[in-house]
Amino acid sequence: MFFDPMYFVFMLPGLLFMLWAQSKVKGNYAKYSKVRVQNGMTGAQAARALLDNNGLYNVPVEAVPGELTDHYDPRKRVLRLSQGVFNVPSVAAVGIAAHEAGHAIQHAKAYAPLQVRTAIVPAVGIGSNVGFGILFLGFIMQSFNLALIGIGLFALTTVFALITLPVEFDASRRAKESLRNMGLVDVGEGQGVAKVLDAAAWTYIAGFAASLLTLLYYVSLLTGMRRDD
């Protein structure tokens, strides 16, 4: 298990995919962070405009330290934007802010995939923290049933990554449509927003692919264990 060459067969494609996706995000973010929107609207102002347009006046927009640390917290109903987005009037900032506002809108409209993802977060936390330990113990003890339980728990992270895809794609769709319909970006700026958000989407696809490949690797080990019995 420690020096299994099949591990690299399964893991290397996912790792390369992740690195490519991350470089694509960073490249587009760097490029469009330098492109100023003509109306001078900052990320915080764009988020506020989209939230208010959907009646979400009670959702505050706050600044948070770091780069690309933007997120919407459904528990506290707060939208948080990073330093490079909050007070920056760039195409990248407006696009990212609008995407996070899209999550707040999903929450308000009880978007089903978001509800499911939020509901399974505690189970996913247990699965990711405990699953591998149980799986490892199962292989050490040559216990098929114990290893199967570990794989089942780890599989929750793959399910979470899968559910994340429609959540993120829908938030980006809402962001693009809202910015365009509200006239907050022109055609060229809208294309830049799309490139930034589409690049970010690849990271979620890559994350799911990496998780799925890891799961398949563990399943292959479990299959080998059963054949040995």
N, C-alpha and C positions, 0 to 999 in steps of 0.2 A: 504493500500500500504506500510505503514511503518513497520508493523509487520506481513506481509504475510508469513506464513510458507512455501508456495510454492516457495518463493524466494530462500530459502536454498536448496530446492529440485533441482532447476535448477542450482544454482551457486556452490554448494559444489563439484559436480563431476569435474567441470572445474577448480576450485581452487586446488583440490587435484592433478589433472592431471598436472597443471602448476608447482606445487611444486615438483612433481616427476621428470618432465622434467628438471627443473632447477638444481635439485640435481644430475641428470645424467650428465648434461653438466659440472658442477663444478667438479664432481668426475673424469671424463675422462680428463678434462683439467688439473687438478692437477696431475694426474698420468702421462700423456704424456708430461707435461711440464718438467718433470724430466728425460725424455728419450732423450738423445742427438742423433742427426742424425750423422751418421758416416762421412759424407763429411764436417761437420762443418758449413753448410750453415744456415744463420740466416733467420728469417721470411722476413726481408726486401730484402735480396738477392734472396730468392725464388720468392717473388712477382715480383722483377725486371726481373728475368729470364723468368717468364711466360709472363709478359707484352712484353718484347723485342721479345720473340719467336712469338708473334702475331702482331708484328709491332707497338706496342703501346709505342714507345720511348718517346712520349710527355706527358705521364701520370706519374707524379712524385709520389714517395712513401715517405710519411712523418710520423713522430712519433706523437702520440697524447697521452695525459695523461689518466690514468685510467686503469682498468682491463676489458678485453673483450669489449673494446670500438672501436674495429676495424670496419671500414666501407669504402665503396667506395662512393664518392660524385659525382653523375652524372652531377650536375650543374657546378661544378668547375673542373671536370675531374681529381680528386685527390684521390689517395688511401692512407688511413690513418691506421696505425697500432699502437696498444697499446704498453705500455712499456714492457709487458711480451711476446711480439711477435717480435717487431721491431729488436732488437739486440740479440735475443735469438736463439741459434742453437738447438732447440728441435723439436720433432715430432709434438707436438701441435702447435708450432709457425709456422712451415712450412705449416701445413695443413690449419690453419686459414688464413695465408697470401695468400695461393693459392686460397682459397675460395673467398676472396675479389678480387683477380685478376680475378677470374671467372666472377664477376659482371662487371668489366671493359671491359672484352672481350664481354660479353653480350651487353653492351652499344655500343661498336664499331660495332658489327654485327647486331645492331637494333633488338635484340631479342624481339619479340612481347609482351610477358607478362611483361617484364621490362618496355617497352614503355607505356603500359597501366597503370601499377602501378604508374609510374612517372607522367603521365598525370592527374590521379585522386587525387593526393596528396592534392592540394588546396581544392577540394570538400570534401575530407575525413576530413581535418582539420576543416572545417566549420561544418560538420556533427557531429564530436565528441564533439565539443565545444558548439554547439547550439542545436543539436538534443535532448539531454536529457532535456534541459531546456524547449523546446517546448513540449516535451512529458509530462513532469511533469505538466506544465501549463494546458495541455489538460485534464489530469486526474483530476486536481483540479477544473477546470471549467466544467468538465463532457462534454467536447467537443470531440466527436468522430473524427471529421475531423482534428482538431488540433493535437490530439494525433497521428493520422495516419501520419501526416506530420513529427512529431517528430520521429516516428519509421522509416519512410522512410529515414530520414537524418542519424539516427543511423545505419541503415542497410549498409550505405556506408563503415563503419569501418569493417563490416563483409565481405563485398565484397573485401575490401583491403586485409584483412587477408587471404582470399581464393586465391587471385591472387599472394600473396606473396609465397605460397607453391611451384608452379612450378619455380618461380624465384630462390628461395633458393636451391631447389633440383637440378636444372640445374647447378647452380654455383658450387655446391659440386661435381657433376658429372664431370664437366670440370676440376676442381682442381685435382681430383683423377686420371683422364686419363692423364692430362698434366704432373703431377709429375712422373707418371709411364713411359709414353712414352719418356720423356726427361731424364730419368734415374737419377732423383734427389733424389729418395728414393728407398731402396731395398724392398724386399717382406715384411719383418717384419715391417719396418717403414711404408709401404703403408697400412698395416692392422691397425696400430695405427692411421694413418691419417683418415682412414675410420671410426674408432670408435669415434674419436673426432667430425668429421663432421656429422655422423649419429646421435650422441647424440644431437648436436645442432639442427638438423632437427626436433626432437621431440618438441622443444620449440615452433616452428612455428606451428606445428600441434596442440599443446595444446592451443596456442594463438587463433587459428581459432575456436577450439572447445569451448573455453570460450566465445568468441564473439558470436558464434552461439547460445549457450545456453542462453546468456543474451538477444539476440534478440527474441528468442522463448518465454522467460518469458514475455517480453513486449507485444508480440503478444497475449499471453494468457490473459493478463490484458485487452487488447483492445477488445478481443473476449467477455470477461465477461462484459465489458462496453456496448457492442452492445446488449447483451442478456437482460441487465437491462433496456434498452430503451423501 
